[in-house]
């Protein structure tokens, strides 16, 4: 909960949305399953950013539609596999990009900030001794 509340607080301070639905699933992986490959920092940050870029590319080619969103979600899964940054919640980020058409640079910056904050919360939780040590590995 702390990680998600932190994203809301940062969003309020910036007057910009920082919490998007896929990040709740990312937080669940980081904090409830910190040893999984999908929860490691490379996958959380990289997977989200790769998927967002796929979403923006799909949006540029196919426009904002449910069809394009579906294609973007599928392509994001392939792109994450190719980049070795598997993170299942991130596929939804590509769908959100296509359907909401956010400003690219602002969205990517906020997404990078949000994922780094979630990783930092995971590190702090892992150091508290109340959860498994996080991350299991960095790269």
C-alpha positions as CSV (number, residue, x, y, z in Angstrom):
1,X,0.0,0.0,0.0
2,X,2.8,2.4,0.8
3,X,4.2,2.3,-2.7
4,X,0.8,3.1,-4.3
5,X,0.1,5.8,-1.8
6,X,3.5,7.3,-2.5
7,X,2.7,7.4,-6.3
8,X,-0.6,9.2,-5.5
9,X,1.3,11.7,-3.2
10,X,3.9,12.4,-5.9
11,X,1.2,12.8,-8.5
12,X,-0.7,15.3,-6.3
13,X,2.6,17.2,-5.7
14,X,3.2,17.3,-9.5
15,X,-0.5,17.9,-10.3
16,X,-0.1,15.0,-12.8
17,X,-1.3,11.4,-12.7
18,X,1.5,9.0,-11.6
19,X,-0.6,6.1,-10.5
20,X,-1.9,4.1,-13.5
21,X,-3.7,0.7,-13.0
22,X,-0.8,-1.5,-14.2
23,X,1.4,-0.1,-11.5
24,X,-0.8,-1.6,-8.8
25,X,-0.1,-5.0,-10.3
26,X,3.6,-4.1,-10.5
27,X,3.6,-3.2,-6.8
28,X,1.9,-6.6,-6.0
29,X,4.8,-8.4,-7.8
30,X,7.5,-6.3,-6.2
31,X,6.1,-6.5,-2.7
32,X,4.3,-9.9,-2.6
33,X,6.5,-11.9,-4.8
34,X,9.9,-10.2,-4.7
35,X,11.9,-13.3,-5.8
36,X,10.1,-13.7,-9.1
37,X,11.9,-12.7,-12.3
38,X,8.9,-10.5,-13.2
39,X,9.4,-8.5,-10.0
40,X,13.1,-7.6,-10.5
41,X,14.1,-4.0,-11.2
42,X,15.2,-4.6,-14.8
43,X,11.8,-6.2,-15.5
44,X,9.7,-3.7,-13.6
45,X,11.3,-0.5,-15.0
46,X,12.4,-1.9,-18.4
47,X,9.2,-3.8,-19.0
48,X,7.0,-0.8,-18.3
49,X,9.1,1.5,-20.5
50,X,9.4,-1.0,-23.4
51,X,5.7,-1.6,-23.3
52,X,4.8,2.1,-23.2
53,X,7.1,2.7,-26.3
54,X,5.4,-0.1,-28.1
55,X,2.0,1.5,-27.2
56,X,3.2,4.8,-28.6
57,X,4.5,3.2,-31.8
58,X,1.2,1.3,-32.3
59,X,-0.8,4.5,-31.6
60,X,1.3,6.3,-34.3
61,X,0.7,3.6,-36.9
62,X,-2.9,2.4,-36.1
63,X,-4.5,5.3,-34.2
64,X,-6.5,5.0,-31.0
65,X,-8.8,2.0,-31.2
66,X,-9.6,-1.2,-29.4
67,X,-8.0,-3.1,-32.3
68,X,-4.8,-1.2,-32.1
69,X,-4.8,-1.5,-28.3
70,X,-5.1,-5.3,-28.6
71,X,-2.2,-5.4,-31.1
72,X,-0.1,-3.2,-28.9
73,X,-0.7,-5.5,-25.9
74,X,0.5,-8.5,-27.9
75,X,3.4,-6.7,-29.4
76,X,4.5,-5.5,-26.0
77,X,4.7,-9.0,-24.7
78,X,7.0,-9.9,-27.6
79,X,9.1,-6.7,-27.2
80,X,9.6,-7.4,-23.5
81,X,10.7,-11.0,-24.3
82,X,13.1,-9.7,-26.9
83,X,14.5,-7.1,-24.4
84,X,14.6,-9.7,-21.6
85,X,12.4,-7.5,-19.5
86,X,9.3,-9.6,-18.8
87,X,6.8,-7.9,-16.7
88,X,3.2,-9.0,-17.3
89,X,1.5,-5.9,-15.9
90,X,3.3,-3.8,-18.5
91,X,1.4,-5.3,-21.4
92,X,-1.6,-3.3,-20.0
93,X,0.5,-0.1,-20.1
94,X,0.7,-0.4,-23.9
95,X,-3.1,-0.8,-24.0
96,X,-3.6,2.3,-21.8
97,X,-1.2,4.4,-24.0
98,X,-3.2,3.5,-27.2
99,X,-6.6,4.2,-25.6
100,X,-5.8,7.3,-23.6
101,X,-3.2,9.0,-26.0
102,X,-1.1,10.7,-23.3
103,X,1.7,13.1,-24.2
104,X,4.6,10.8,-24.9
105,X,7.5,12.5,-23.1
106,X,5.5,13.4,-20.0
107,X,4.0,9.9,-19.8
108,X,7.4,8.2,-20.2
109,X,9.0,10.4,-17.6
110,X,6.2,9.9,-15.1
111,X,6.3,6.1,-15.8
112,X,10.0,6.0,-15.2
113,X,9.7,7.9,-12.0
114,X,6.8,5.7,-10.8
115,X,8.6,2.4,-11.5
116,X,11.8,3.6,-9.8
117,X,9.8,4.6,-6.8
118,X,8.1,1.2,-6.6
119,X,11.5,-0.5,-6.8
120,X,12.8,1.7,-4.0
121,X,9.8,0.9,-1.9
122,X,10.5,-2.8,-2.6
123,X,14.1,-2.3,-1.5
124,X,13.1,-0.6,1.7
125,X,10.5,-3.3,2.5
126,X,13.1,-6.0,1.8
127,X,15.6,-4.3,4.2
128,X,13.0,-4.1,6.9
129,X,13.1,-7.8,7.5
130,X,9.4,-8.2,7.2
131,X,9.5,-9.4,3.6
132,X,11.9,-11.3,1.5
133,X,15.1,-9.5,0.5
134,X,14.6,-7.4,-2.7
135,X,15.8,-7.4,-5.3
136,X,17.0,-11.0,-5.9
137,X,19.2,-9.6,-8.6
138,X,19.6,-6.4,-10.6
139,X,20.5,-7.5,-14.1
